[in-house]
Amino acid sequence: MTGLPTSVLRPSLLKVAGHPWFRRLATQTTPGRAVALRFVAGETLEEAMTVARDLDRGRVTAMLDHLGENVATLIQADTARDDYLSALAAIGRAPMLDCAVSIKLTQLGLDASVDDCLTRVWPVLEAAAETSTVVMIDMESHPYVDGTLEVLRRACDRFPKTGICLQAYLKRTAQDIFDLPPGVRVRLVKGAYLEPPDLVYTAKDEVNRRWAELFTTLLARGHPIDAATHDPRLVEGVRRMVDPLEAGWSRVEFQMLYGVRRDLQAQLARQGYPIRVYVPYGTEWYPYLTRRLAERPANMWFFFSNLVRRG
Ligand SMILES: Cc1cc2nc3c(=O)[nH]c(=O)nc-3n(C[C@H](O)[C@H](O)[C@H](O)COP(=O)(O)OP(=O)(O)OC[C@H]3O[C@@H](n4cnc5c(N)ncnc54)[C@H](O)[C@@H]3O)c2cc1C
């Protein structure tokens, strides 16, 4: 299972994880939930804030993500907006904690329309502005990229500190970065979705090369950048590029996912680099878990061995 490259296995693993029987195994069995807890801070906001405080003690900042995507009704989108408002209120009550927020637009009604989505994004951005909390917009699968960039442009007109995630595996990203609002904060990732092969680079080396090129372009164009990767070679490349720049680390930070490469997170924090961890929480953790399982075949192995071991 570990002999094949991840880029070959990932699409199959994502397909397996998409099956209803697999979903039942993951969500309704104790081993399934145990594996989820490796990547998810918990089901409640309180649990997420506890994780944020623990990270803070290790000089790591946090970014809360209330899990959920592709809501079925606009009432669910309203609930998601309210959940984010609660998260922002909790952040406001913890002024010593450096805690950002990340939102997914299909959780806030993007499937209905950009305008529908914006009616829920505005109150979130207004509440975030009151406590100077950074709000980042996650990037979802390719059909949502245009809508997401449109929301970003309109959001930035009123709230210029809103940031966006861009995916290096997507071929169009090389053009999209030239159409971004000037100076907007960008989280650069490799990309986590199962996409048609003609729209993305599929070979791991190619994606890594694109990530490095995009990072360089974003840096040259003056964007604040969140270097969101656990890839040691890319982390090293970023360090080499940013270390010599005067005040370089005032506009670049590392970002990693909760439960992934904790050793590297701690090492960077010890060395004094800015590092923020994405802290997902909530009851709708299954789609997020499938992406984490597929990123590393060993995670799937861990999942199944847990199932067997615990009967
Ligand atoms: C802060 C943050 C926000 C993100 N937001 C988005 C988003 O909005 N949209 C989007 O499409 N993607 C997002 N991603 C996910 C991203 O696209 C990648 O799928 C993910 O980060 C894995 O890629 P990598 O750069 O770490 O490199 P990889 O080459 O996948 O991994 C490098 C090394 O990191 C470790 N590793 C990586 N993933 C795992 C894992 N799941 N379990 C255990 N070890 C692992 C392994 O040691 C691996 O060898 C986000 C990632 C981060 C860190």
Ligand as a Chemical Component Dictionary entry (heavy atoms), coordinates in Angstrom:
data_LIG
# 
_chem_comp.id                   LIG 
_chem_comp.type                 NON-POLYMER 
_chem_comp.pdbx_formal_charge   0 
_chem_comp.three_letter_code    LIG 
# 
loop_
_chem_comp_atom.comp_id 
_chem_comp_atom.atom_id 
_chem_comp_atom.alt_atom_id 
_chem_comp_atom.type_symbol 
_chem_comp_atom.charge 
_chem_comp_atom.model_Cartn_x 
_chem_comp_atom.model_Cartn_y 
_chem_comp_atom.model_Cartn_z 
_chem_comp_atom.pdbx_ordinal 
LIG C1  C1  C 0 -3.287 25.621 6.826  1  
LIG C2  C2  C 0 -3.765 24.815 5.657  2  
LIG C3  C3  C 0 -4.946 25.162 5.022  3  
LIG C4  C4  C 0 -5.381 24.437 3.902  4  
LIG N1  N1  N 0 -6.465 24.876 3.210  5  
LIG C5  C5  C 0 -6.790 24.258 2.044  6  
LIG C6  C6  C 0 -7.817 24.769 1.206  7  
LIG O1  O1  O 0 -8.476 25.780 1.518  8  
LIG N2  N2  N 0 -8.082 24.117 0.033  9  
LIG C7  C7  C 0 -7.374 23.000 -0.359 10 
LIG O2  O2  O 0 -7.621 22.473 -1.440 11 
LIG N3  N3  N 0 -6.415 22.489 0.444  12 
LIG C8  C8  C 0 -6.110 23.079 1.619  13 
LIG N4  N4  N 0 -5.109 22.554 2.396  14 
LIG C9  C9  C 0 -4.588 21.192 2.123  15 
LIG C10 C10 C 0 -3.477 21.182 1.089  16 
LIG O3  O3  O 0 -4.017 21.455 -0.183 17 
LIG C11 C11 C 0 -2.783 19.818 1.043  18 
LIG O4  O4  O 0 -3.679 18.837 0.661  19 
LIG C12 C12 C 0 -2.141 19.389 2.358  20 
LIG O5  O5  O 0 -1.556 20.456 3.029  21 
LIG C13 C13 C 0 -1.039 18.329 2.099  22 
LIG O6  O6  O 0 -0.051 18.859 1.266  23 
LIG P1  P1  P 0 1.449  19.232 1.735  24 
LIG O7  O7  O 0 1.783  20.550 1.133  25 
LIG O8  O8  O 0 1.564  19.143 3.191  26 
LIG O9  O9  O 0 2.368  18.213 0.992  27 
LIG P2  P2  P 0 2.365  16.615 0.878  28 
LIG O10 O10 O 0 3.371  16.316 -0.172 29 
LIG O11 O11 O 0 0.977  16.083 0.700  30 
LIG O12 O12 O 0 2.902  16.179 2.292  31 
LIG C14 C14 C 0 4.216  16.445 2.744  32 
LIG C15 C15 C 0 4.428  15.665 4.029  33 
LIG O13 O13 O 0 3.531  16.161 5.043  34 
LIG C16 C16 C 0 2.983  15.098 5.781  35 
LIG N5  N5  N 0 1.529  15.051 5.539  36 
LIG C17 C17 C 0 0.832  15.764 4.626  37 
LIG N6  N6  N 0 -0.503 15.507 4.737  38 
LIG C18 C18 C 0 -0.625 14.608 5.739  39 
LIG C19 C19 C 0 -1.734 13.955 6.342  40 
LIG N7  N7  N 0 -2.980 14.169 5.936  41 
LIG N8  N8  N 0 -1.486 13.091 7.348  42 
LIG C20 C20 C 0 -0.245 12.861 7.804  43 
LIG N9  N9  N 0 0.858  13.462 7.269  44 
LIG C21 C21 C 0 0.668  14.308 6.252  45 
LIG C22 C22 C 0 3.675  13.839 5.323  46 
LIG O14 O14 O 0 4.813  13.666 6.137  47 
LIG C23 C23 C 0 4.089  14.187 3.913  48 
LIG O15 O15 O 0 5.173  13.449 3.469  49 
LIG C24 C24 C 0 -4.650 23.284 3.487  50 
LIG C25 C25 C 0 -3.465 22.950 4.140  51 
LIG C26 C26 C 0 -3.005 23.686 5.195  52 
LIG C27 C27 C 0 -1.716 23.304 5.843  53 
# 
loop_
_chem_comp_bond.comp_id 
_chem_comp_bond.atom_id_1 
_chem_comp_bond.atom_id_2 
_chem_comp_bond.value_order 
_chem_comp_bond.pdbx_ordinal 
LIG C1  C2  SING 1  
LIG C2  C3  SING 2  
LIG C2  C26 DOUB 3  
LIG C3  C4  DOUB 4  
LIG C4  N1  SING 5  
LIG C4  C24 SING 6  
LIG N1  C5  DOUB 7  
LIG C5  C6  SING 8  
LIG C5  C8  SING 9  
LIG C6  O1  DOUB 10 
LIG C6  N2  SING 11 
LIG N2  C7  SING 12 
LIG C7  O2  DOUB 13 
LIG C7  N3  SING 14 
LIG N3  C8  DOUB 15 
LIG C8  N4  SING 16 
LIG N4  C9  SING 17 
LIG N4  C24 SING 18 
LIG C9  C10 SING 19 
LIG C10 O3  SING 20 
LIG C10 C11 SING 21 
LIG C11 O4  SING 22 
LIG C11 C12 SING 23 
LIG C12 O5  SING 24 
LIG C12 C13 SING 25 
LIG C13 O6  SING 26 
LIG O6  P1  SING 27 
LIG P1  O7  DOUB 28 
LIG P1  O8  SING 29 
LIG P1  O9  SING 30 
LIG O9  P2  SING 31 
LIG P2  O10 DOUB 32 
LIG P2  O11 SING 33 
LIG P2  O12 SING 34 
LIG O12 C14 SING 35 
LIG C14 C15 SING 36 
LIG C15 O13 SING 37 
LIG C15 C23 SING 38 
LIG O13 C16 SING 39 
LIG C16 N5  SING 40 
LIG C16 C22 SING 41 
LIG N5  C17 SING 42 
LIG N5  C21 SING 43 
LIG C17 N6  DOUB 44 
LIG N6  C18 SING 45 
LIG C18 C19 SING 46 
LIG C18 C21 DOUB 47 
LIG C19 N7  SING 48 
LIG C19 N8  DOUB 49 
LIG N8  C20 SING 50 
LIG C20 N9  DOUB 51 
LIG N9  C21 SING 52 
LIG C22 O14 SING 53 
LIG C22 C23 SING 54 
LIG C23 O15 SING 55 
LIG C24 C25 DOUB 56 
LIG C25 C26 SING 57 
LIG C26 C27 SING 58 
# 
